[in-house]
């Protein structure tokens, strides 16, 4: 996890989440590939976002399509999360995952389905970076692309959407299904 992404997610968490509220958080694409790689990434203090949700009022769940470090829930496929209930989570986050999703328009439908009405989604994805397959590397995102996915393909109201150094990001609130 590069520092810009960590700083951006930290700002989004402190800006949009109430530390006094009971919140269920789902981290989409949570597998810590840096922890799996070992030595090369030991210089990083944190290699995933989990520590940002260390609050007694919050419940963090890491979701991915493969088991591994920082994964609590493995979904049967990227696009049909049969083992995750409708409107189950207050907050959905995803960082440095969307570039690896072959059909992100299908993924956002699952995210909308499992997010509670009024819930928050915060997604960070690369705008500029080299090819890095896990197992594929399909996309780079600009704010207009994020907006299209989350406000036109599904029903999130934009709260914030912009570029931050190497990344594009979107924060929105679910308005309906």
Secondary structure as GFF3:
##gff-version 3
##sequence-region A 1 177
A	DSSP	alpha_helix	3	16	.	.	.	ID=ss1
A	DSSP	beta_strand	23	28	.	.	.	ID=ss2
A	DSSP	alpha_helix	33	37	.	.	.	ID=ss3
A	DSSP	three_ten_helix	39	41	.	.	.	ID=ss4
A	DSSP	three_ten_helix	50	53	.	.	.	ID=ss5
A	DSSP	beta_strand	58	64	.	.	.	ID=ss6
A	DSSP	beta_strand	73	74	.	.	.	ID=ss7
A	DSSP	beta_strand	89	95	.	.	.	ID=ss8
A	DSSP	three_ten_helix	98	100	.	.	.	ID=ss9
A	DSSP	alpha_helix	104	114	.	.	.	ID=ss10
A	DSSP	beta_strand	115	126	.	.	.	ID=ss11
A	DSSP	alpha_helix	143	147	.	.	.	ID=ss12
A	DSSP	pi_helix	148	153	.	.	.	ID=ss13
A	DSSP	beta_strand	156	164	.	.	.	ID=ss14
A	DSSP	beta_strand	167	174	.	.	.	ID=ss15
###
